[in-house]
Amino acid sequence: MIFKKKKITFDKVAKFNYELDTNEALKEELKKLALCKNEINKTEYLSRMLSLFSKEGLDISLKELDMLLLLRSKTEQMLLEKTSDAKA
């Protein structure tokens, strides 16, 4: 049995970032979810988060969510470094 690594496509990364940046309803629901993080277990929290993205037309797995969040974090980090270098 051969297992293929599932790659995250540029389209999926772009849609994920677009939704996080522009979708006010999604932002609000993610804020509400974050507020109840201490009241639910990790599995339920992640399940609800995936459900919110699915509701907005972005069907992703838990592994893809992890990669997308990491990419977003690294991109922001690089942009902040560029900005601070430009000011120096």
SEMIDREN-430683 format. One record per atom (N, C-alpha, C, CB): y, z, x; residue in one letter. Coordinates in steps of 0.05 Angstrom, whole numbers, plus 5000, padded with zeros to 4 digits. Glycine has a CB too. Example, Ala and Ser with C-alpha at 12.3 -4.5 7.8 and 13.67 -1.06 7.14 Angstrom:
residues 2
488651565264A 491051565246A 493451565264A 491151815226A 495551425257S 497951435273S 500151575258S 498851145282S 
end
This chain:
residues 88
497750005017M 500050005000M 502550005018M 500050244981M 504349825013I 506749805029I 509149905012I 507249505038I 510650075024F 513050175011F 515550035023F 513350485014F 517149935005K 519649805013K 521950005010K 520149554996K 523650005030K 526050165028K 527950035009K 527450205056K 528950184990K 530950074971K 533650104984K 530750224944K 535049874986K 537749874998K 539849894976K 538149625015K 542050024984I 544350034966I 545949794970I 545950304971I 546449644949T 548049394952T 551049454952T 547349204928T 552549264962F 555449294963F 556549324934F 556749044977F 555349174916D 556249184888D 555949464876D 554648984871D 553749594883K 553249864873K 555250064886K 550349954879K 555750034911V 557650204925V 560450164913V 557750144955V 561149914909A 563849854897A 564049964869A 564249554897A 562049934853K 562150034825K 562250334825K 559649934809K 560750464842F 560750754844F 563550854851F 558650854865F 564750744871N 567350824880N 569450764859N 568150694906N 569250534847Y 571150454826Y 571050654803Y 570550164816Y 568650714794E 568350904771E 569451184779E 565350934763E 568851274803L 569951534811L 572951534813L 568651614838L 574151314821D 577051304826D 578551244800D 577651094846D 577451104781T 579051004758T 578151104731T 579050714758T 575651194729N 574651274702N 575351564696N 571551234702N 577451594680E 578451864674E 576452024658E 581051844658E 574951894640A 572952044624A 570752144642A 571751854602A 569851984661L 567852074680L 568852304697L 566951834698L 571352274707K 572452494723K 572552754707K 575352414731K 573252744682E 573452984666E 570653104662E 574652914638E 568652934656E 565953034652E 564853154678E 564152814642E 565453034701L 564553144727L 565853414732L 565152944749L 568453444725K 569753704728K 568453914711K 572753674720K 567853844686K 566454034668K 563754114679K 566153914640K 562353914690L 559753974701L 559954164725L 558353714710L 561954114742A 562454274766A 563054564758A 564754164782A 564454604736L 565054874727L 562655034717L 567054864704L 560554894709C 558155044700C 555855034720C 557254924673C 556554954744K 554554934765K 553055194770K 555854844792K 554455414769N 553155674773N 551355764750N 555255884778N 551655634727E 550155714703E 547555564700E 551855684679E 547155344715I 544755184713I 543455144740I 545454904700I 540955074740N 539555044766N 540254764778N 536555074763N 539554734803K 540254494818K 539054244805K 539254514847K 536654254796T 535354024783T 536853934758T 532454094776T 537554124742E 539054064717E 541853954724E 539354314700E 543154064744Y 545753974752Y 545653684761Y 546854154775Y 543753624778L 543453344788L 542653154766L 541453334811L 540953244749S 540053084726S 542453004708S 537953224710S 544153204703R 546553154686R 548452964700R 547953414680R 548752994727M 550452824742M 549552534741M 550752914771M 546952494745L 545752224743L 546152104715L 542752224751L 545852274695S 546252194667S 549052104662S 545452424648S 551052234673L 553852164670L 554351884682L 555652364683L 553251834706F 553551574718F 552151354702F 552551574747F 549751424692S 548251234676S 549751154651S 545451354669S 551051354639K 552651304614K 554951114620K 553751574604K 555851104644E 558050914652E 556950654663E 559851054673E 554350604660G 553150354669G 552250344698G 555150144664G 552050564710L 551150574738L 548550724740L 553350704757L 546350584739D 543650704740D 542850734769D 541650534724D 542950984778I 542251044806I 540251264807I 544751114822I 538751274829S 536851484834S 538151714848S 534351384850S 536751934851L 537852164864L 538352094894L 535952404862L 536551944906K 536851864934K 539351684937K 534351724944K 539651504918E 541951324919E 544551484916E 541751104897E 544551674898L 546951844894L 547651984919L 546452044871L 545752094933D 546152224958D 547352034979D 543452344969D 546351794981M 547351605000M 550251514992M 545551355001M 550651474967L 553351384957L 555451604963L 553251324927L 554751854959L 556552074964L 557152094994L 555452334953L 555052055010L 555352065039L 557151845049L 552552055053L 556751605039L 558351375046L 561351425039L 557351115033L 561751525015R 564451585006R 565751795024R 564451684977R 564351995030S 565352205048S 566052105075S 563252435050S 564251945087K 564751835114K 567151635113K 562251685124K 567351485092T 569651295090T 572251445089T 569251115065T 572351655073E 574751815070E 575451945097E 574452035049E 573352035111Q 573852165137Q 575051965157Q 571152275148Q 573951715157M 575051515175M 577951435168M 573251265174M 578451425142L 581251355134L 583151575142L 581351305104L 582351825139L 584052045147L 584552045177L 582852315138L 582551985192E 582851975221E 584751755229E 580151925235E 584551525216K 586451295221K 589251375215K 585651045205K 589651515192T 592251595183T 593451795203T 592151725155T 591851985212S 592952185231S 593452065258S 590952425234S 591851865266D 592351725292D 594951555290D 590051535299D 595451435267A 597851275264A 600351445265A 597751125238A 600151695255K 602451875255K 603051995282K 602052105235K 600952005299A 601252135326A 602751965345A 598552195337A 
end
